[in-house]
Amino acid sequence: MSFFKLKKNGILLLDKPKGYSSNFVLQKVKKIFGAKKAGHSGSLDPLATGMLPICIGEATKFSTYLLNSNKHYQVIAKFGEKTSTLDSTGKIISIRSVNVSSSCIKNVLKEFVGEIYQIPPMYSAVKHKGLELYKYARKGIEINRKKRKIFIYDLKYVFYDKKILQLEVICSKGTYIRTLIDDLGERLGCGAHVTYLRRFQVGLFSKSKLVDLNTLYTYKKNKNKFVSNYLLNKLLMPMDSALSTFPTINLSSKNIYWFKLGRKIFSFINYSGLVRVTEGENKIFVGVGKNDKFGNLFPIRLISFNNSLKN
């Protein structure tokens, strides 16, 4: 592969800046890499910062596995005020006195750990009849929303003083931290909203791999195209890094031929579930398959072999 060309397939762990939508920064990254296809896996509110995995090219086929991953957040909440958006970007719609102790907060937090239900906020990208809820909310229209089951794995008390509470949250996909804080404020009887939110982790991706937009622009503007493309390429993680927790089945060249044509292969593996599939001695990534208890391996999602080597 020539480093004079930018990679077209991979995953970038962008450190999303505050004040921008996830789609806005996605388009910036897409332009920097000259990508035809790109998508983020799990949007962040404009207020929020932190890890926003952006899948480029063929990696978009596997973004769903990141969407399903657990997330780790740091959040700061302010008690006594409820807002229209459940965070500090909205209008204050109620003010209440705050008379809660740290011990009371710690006890109530226990109620939110484990399997719980949330109602998605009106200011969200959840769709109703093909339209995002926030578009209804901007027109003052309230839509009835169904409760959704989520899972809070850990809710760590960090700091509380003068109406300000800091927490760390490890949660399942589909969790709205704004809703969690709003529900907590209601449970404590004082109301609350989010003033700061940062995502540390998505799945097993480390925050040490985060890169900000300024770094991308700096690398892109380097007058030496060789250096510019080399530096940008090094920031992209392999497109199968989203599947690091999956068992791997490596197929021979003979078997991979039929597998790529969409046929099942006998894997000889006593495992039932999704697997990462590779090919040959170099274990080149091919895609995702599903193995059944009888050792049959079925293709589920494969990379496009016409451009996979252009990665």
C-alpha positions as CSV (number, residue, x, y, z in Angstrom):
1,M,0.0,0.0,0.0
2,S,1.3,3.4,-0.9
3,F,1.3,6.0,1.9
4,F,0.7,8.6,-0.8
5,K,-2.9,7.6,-0.6
6,L,-5.3,7.9,2.3
7,K,-6.9,4.7,3.7
8,K,-10.5,4.3,2.7
9,N,-11.4,1.7,5.3
10,G,-10.9,1.9,9.1
11,I,-12.1,3.3,12.4
12,L,-11.2,6.7,13.9
13,L,-11.7,7.4,17.5
14,L,-12.6,11.1,17.4
15,D,-12.6,13.2,20.5
16,K,-15.8,15.1,19.7
17,P,-15.6,18.8,20.8
18,K,-18.3,20.5,22.8
19,G,-20.9,22.5,20.9
20,Y,-21.1,20.5,17.7
21,S,-23.4,17.8,16.6
22,S,-22.1,14.3,15.9
23,N,-23.1,14.6,12.3
24,F,-21.3,17.9,11.9
25,V,-18.0,16.5,13.0
26,L,-18.6,13.3,11.0
27,Q,-18.9,15.3,7.8
28,K,-15.6,17.1,8.7
29,V,-13.8,13.8,9.1
30,K,-15.3,12.4,6.0
31,K,-14.0,15.3,4.0
32,I,-10.5,15.1,5.5
33,F,-10.2,11.4,4.5
34,G,-11.9,11.9,1.2
35,A,-14.3,9.0,2.1
36,K,-17.3,8.1,0.1
37,K,-18.9,6.3,3.0
38,A,-18.6,7.1,6.7
39,G,-20.8,6.9,9.8
40,H,-20.6,7.3,13.6
41,S,-21.5,4.5,15.9
42,G,-23.5,6.1,18.8
43,S,-24.1,9.9,18.6
44,L,-23.2,12.4,21.3
45,D,-25.2,15.4,22.2
46,P,-23.8,18.8,21.2
47,L,-23.0,19.5,24.9
48,A,-21.1,16.2,25.2
49,T,-17.4,15.6,24.4
50,G,-15.4,12.4,24.1
51,M,-15.2,9.2,22.2
52,L,-17.1,9.2,18.9
53,P,-16.0,6.2,16.8
54,I,-16.2,7.0,13.2
55,C,-16.3,4.2,10.7
56,I,-14.9,4.9,7.3
57,G,-15.5,2.9,4.1
58,E,-16.0,-0.8,4.5
59,A,-15.9,-0.4,8.3
60,T,-19.4,1.1,8.2
61,K,-20.6,-2.5,7.7
62,F,-19.6,-3.4,11.2
63,S,-20.6,-0.2,13.0
64,T,-23.6,-1.9,14.4
65,Y,-21.4,-4.0,16.7
66,L,-20.1,-0.7,18.2
67,L,-23.6,0.6,18.6
68,N,-24.3,-2.5,20.7
69,S,-21.3,-1.9,22.9
70,N,-21.3,-0.7,26.5
71,K,-20.4,3.0,27.1
72,H,-18.5,4.7,29.9
73,Y,-19.3,8.3,30.8
74,Q,-18.4,11.1,33.3
75,V,-21.3,13.4,34.0
76,I,-21.8,16.5,36.1
77,A,-25.3,17.5,37.1
78,K,-26.8,20.5,38.7
79,F,-29.6,20.0,41.2
80,G,-32.6,22.4,41.7
81,E,-33.3,23.2,38.0
82,K,-35.1,21.2,35.4
83,T,-34.7,22.2,31.8
84,S,-36.5,21.6,28.5
85,T,-33.7,19.6,27.0
86,L,-32.6,18.0,30.3
87,D,-29.2,19.7,30.0
88,S,-27.8,23.2,30.2
89,T,-28.6,24.0,26.6
90,G,-32.3,24.2,27.3
91,K,-34.6,26.6,29.0
92,I,-35.2,26.3,32.8
93,I,-38.8,25.1,33.2
94,S,-38.8,24.6,37.0
95,I,-36.8,25.6,40.0
96,R,-37.0,23.8,43.3
97,S,-35.1,23.9,46.6
98,V,-32.4,21.4,47.2
99,N,-32.2,19.6,50.5
100,V,-30.4,16.4,49.9
101,S,-27.3,14.9,51.6
102,S,-24.5,12.9,50.0
103,S,-25.6,9.8,51.9
104,C,-29.1,10.2,50.6
105,I,-27.8,10.5,47.0
106,K,-25.6,7.4,47.5
107,N,-28.6,5.4,48.7
108,V,-30.9,6.5,45.8
109,L,-28.2,5.8,43.2
110,K,-28.4,2.1,44.1
111,E,-32.0,2.1,42.8
112,F,-30.7,3.0,39.3
113,V,-28.1,0.2,39.1
114,G,-29.1,-2.9,37.1
115,E,-32.0,-3.3,34.7
116,I,-34.1,-0.1,34.6
117,Y,-36.5,1.6,32.2
118,Q,-36.2,5.0,30.5
119,I,-38.4,7.2,28.4
120,P,-36.3,8.8,25.6
121,P,-36.2,12.6,25.9
122,M,-38.1,14.7,23.4
123,Y,-34.9,16.4,22.4
124,S,-33.4,13.3,20.9
125,A,-32.9,11.6,17.5
126,V,-35.4,8.9,18.2
127,K,-37.9,8.9,15.3
128,H,-41.7,9.1,15.4
129,K,-43.5,8.5,12.0
130,G,-40.2,9.1,10.2
131,L,-39.3,12.4,12.0
132,E,-36.8,12.9,14.8
133,L,-38.4,13.8,18.2
134,Y,-36.4,17.0,18.5
135,K,-38.1,18.4,15.4
136,Y,-41.5,17.9,17.2
137,A,-40.0,19.4,20.4
138,R,-38.9,22.5,18.6
139,K,-42.5,23.1,17.5
140,G,-43.7,22.6,21.0
141,I,-45.3,19.2,20.2
142,E,-45.1,16.5,22.9
143,I,-45.1,12.9,21.6
144,N,-46.0,9.9,23.8
145,R,-42.9,7.7,24.0
146,K,-42.6,4.1,25.1
147,K,-40.3,3.1,27.9
148,R,-37.1,1.4,26.9
149,K,-35.2,-1.2,28.9
150,I,-31.5,-0.4,29.5
151,F,-28.9,-1.6,31.9
152,I,-26.7,0.4,34.2
153,Y,-23.6,-1.7,35.1
154,D,-22.0,0.9,37.4
155,L,-23.0,4.2,38.8
156,K,-20.1,5.6,40.8
157,Y,-20.5,8.6,43.1
158,V,-17.5,10.9,42.7
159,F,-18.3,14.3,44.2
160,Y,-21.2,16.4,45.6
161,D,-21.2,19.9,46.9
162,K,-23.5,22.9,46.7
163,K,-26.0,21.4,44.2
164,I,-23.3,19.9,42.0
165,L,-23.0,16.2,41.6
166,Q,-20.3,14.3,39.6
167,L,-20.8,10.6,38.6
168,E,-19.2,8.0,36.4
169,V,-21.6,5.7,34.5
170,I,-21.1,2.4,32.7
171,C,-24.2,1.5,30.8
172,S,-25.7,-0.4,27.9
173,K,-26.6,0.9,24.5
174,G,-29.6,3.1,24.3
175,T,-29.0,4.8,27.6
176,Y,-29.7,8.5,27.8
177,I,-27.5,10.1,30.5
178,R,-29.7,13.2,30.4
179,T,-32.7,11.1,31.2
180,L,-30.8,9.3,34.0
181,I,-30.0,12.6,35.6
182,D,-33.5,13.9,35.2
183,D,-35.0,10.8,36.7
184,L,-32.5,11.0,39.6
185,G,-33.5,14.6,40.2
186,E,-37.2,13.7,40.3
187,R,-36.5,10.8,42.6
188,L,-34.7,13.2,45.0
189,G,-37.5,15.7,44.7
190,C,-35.4,18.6,43.6
191,G,-35.0,18.3,39.8
192,A,-31.7,18.2,38.0
193,H,-30.0,18.6,34.6
194,V,-26.7,17.8,32.9
195,T,-24.1,20.5,32.7
196,Y,-21.1,18.4,31.6
197,L,-20.9,15.0,29.8
198,R,-17.8,13.2,28.5
199,R,-17.7,9.7,27.0
200,F,-14.5,7.9,28.0
201,Q,-15.0,4.5,26.4
202,V,-17.0,2.6,23.8
203,G,-16.7,-1.2,24.1
204,L,-13.0,-2.0,24.6
205,F,-11.6,1.0,22.8
206,S,-9.1,2.9,24.9
207,K,-9.3,6.6,25.4
208,S,-5.6,6.7,24.8
209,K,-6.4,6.3,21.1
210,L,-8.6,9.5,21.0
211,V,-7.7,12.1,18.4
212,D,-9.2,15.6,18.1
213,L,-10.2,17.6,15.0
214,N,-7.3,20.1,15.4
215,T,-4.8,17.2,15.0
216,L,-6.6,16.0,11.9
217,Y,-6.5,19.5,10.4
218,T,-2.8,19.9,11.3
219,Y,-1.9,16.6,9.6
220,K,-4.1,17.4,6.6
221,K,-2.5,20.8,6.0
222,N,1.1,19.4,6.0
223,K,2.6,20.5,2.7
224,N,4.4,17.2,2.3
225,K,1.6,14.9,1.1
226,F,3.6,11.8,1.9
227,V,3.9,12.9,5.5
228,S,0.3,14.1,5.7
229,N,-1.2,10.9,4.5
230,Y,1.2,8.8,6.5
231,L,0.2,10.6,9.7
232,L,-3.5,10.4,9.0
233,N,-3.3,6.7,8.0
234,K,-1.7,5.9,11.4
235,L,-4.7,7.3,13.2
236,L,-7.1,4.7,11.6
237,M,-7.7,1.5,13.5
238,P,-8.3,-1.7,11.5
239,M,-12.0,-2.1,10.5
240,D,-12.3,-5.3,12.3
241,S,-11.1,-3.8,15.6
242,A,-14.8,-3.4,16.5
243,L,-15.0,-7.2,16.6
244,S,-12.1,-7.7,19.1
245,T,-14.3,-9.7,21.5
246,F,-15.5,-12.1,18.8
247,P,-14.0,-15.6,18.5
248,T,-12.0,-16.0,15.3
249,I,-12.3,-18.7,12.6
250,N,-9.5,-18.8,10.0
251,L,-10.5,-20.4,6.7
252,S,-8.3,-22.0,4.0
253,S,-8.2,-20.4,0.5
254,K,-10.4,-23.3,-0.7
255,N,-13.1,-22.8,1.9
256,I,-13.0,-19.0,1.7
257,Y,-13.8,-19.1,-2.0
258,W,-17.2,-20.6,-1.3
259,F,-17.7,-18.6,1.8
260,K,-17.3,-15.4,-0.2
261,L,-20.0,-16.6,-2.6
262,G,-22.4,-16.7,0.3
263,R,-22.3,-20.5,1.0
264,K,-22.1,-22.1,4.3
265,I,-18.8,-23.8,5.3
266,F,-18.2,-26.6,7.8
267,S,-15.9,-25.0,10.3
268,F,-15.2,-28.0,12.7
269,I,-15.6,-25.5,15.5
270,N,-17.8,-26.4,18.5
271,Y,-19.1,-22.8,19.1
272,S,-22.5,-21.2,18.5
273,G,-22.7,-17.5,17.7
274,L,-21.1,-14.7,15.8
275,V,-17.5,-15.0,14.8
276,R,-14.8,-12.9,13.1
277,V,-13.7,-14.7,9.9
278,T,-10.2,-14.5,8.5
279,E,-8.4,-16.0,5.5
280,G,-5.1,-17.9,5.0
281,E,-1.7,-17.7,6.8
282,N,-1.8,-14.0,7.0
283,K,-5.3,-14.1,8.6
284,I,-6.7,-11.4,6.4
285,F,-10.1,-10.1,7.7
286,V,-13.0,-11.3,5.6
287,G,-16.1,-10.4,7.6
288,V,-18.6,-11.7,10.2
289,G,-20.1,-15.1,10.2
290,K,-22.4,-17.1,12.4
291,N,-21.4,-20.6,13.5
292,D,-24.1,-23.0,14.7
293,K,-23.8,-25.9,17.2
294,F,-23.3,-28.4,14.3
295,G,-20.2,-26.6,13.1
296,N,-21.8,-24.9,10.1
297,L,-20.5,-21.4,9.4
298,F,-22.8,-19.0,7.6
299,P,-21.7,-15.6,6.1
300,I,-23.4,-12.7,7.8
301,R,-21.6,-9.6,6.7
302,L,-18.6,-9.6,4.4
303,I,-16.3,-6.8,3.2
304,S,-16.4,-5.9,-0.5
305,F,-13.5,-7.8,-2.0
306,N,-13.1,-5.4,-5.0
307,N,-11.8,-2.6,-2.7
308,S,-10.8,-4.4,0.5
309,L,-7.1,-4.4,-0.5
310,K,-7.2,-0.7,-1.0
311,N,-7.4,-0.3,2.7
